Amino acid sequence: MPTCPHPYELQSLIDGAASDEELRRLREHVAGCDACAKHLAELERLRWLLRAKRVEPPAGLLERIVQFVATAI
C-alpha cells in the first residue's frame, strides 16, 4: 500500500508549486486514494472560502500594530 503524501504536498497541487513529475505523482495518488481526494477537496474549499470572503480589519488596527512595534524596539 503506497504511503499518502504529506498535506503540504497536496497543497502544492492547488498552488502549482510542484514539479511536473511531482504533480503527476500526486494526481495519480489522489485519483486512487479516497482519503487524499477528500483532503484535497477540503483544501480547495478552504482556499475558495478564504478568497471569497474579504474581512475588513477593525478600525485602528494598523495604528495599534505600529505603536506596539515602536514601543517594542
GIKARA-V711592 format. One record per backbone hydrogen bond with DSSP energy under -0.5 kcal/mol. CO is the residue of the C=O (numbers start at 1). NH is the residue of the N-H. If there is no record, write none. Layout:
CO/NH
CO/NH
This chain:
6/9
6/10
7/11
8/12
9/13
10/13
10/14
11/14
11/15
12/16
12/17
12/18
19/23
20/24
21/25
22/26
23/27
24/28
25/29
26/30
27/31
28/32
29/32
29/33
30/33
32/34
33/37
34/38
35/39
36/40
37/41
38/42
39/43
40/44
41/45
42/46
43/47
44/48
45/49
46/50
47/51
48/52
49/53
52/54
53/55
58/61
60/64
61/65
62/66
63/67
64/68
65/69
66/70
67/71
68/72
69/73
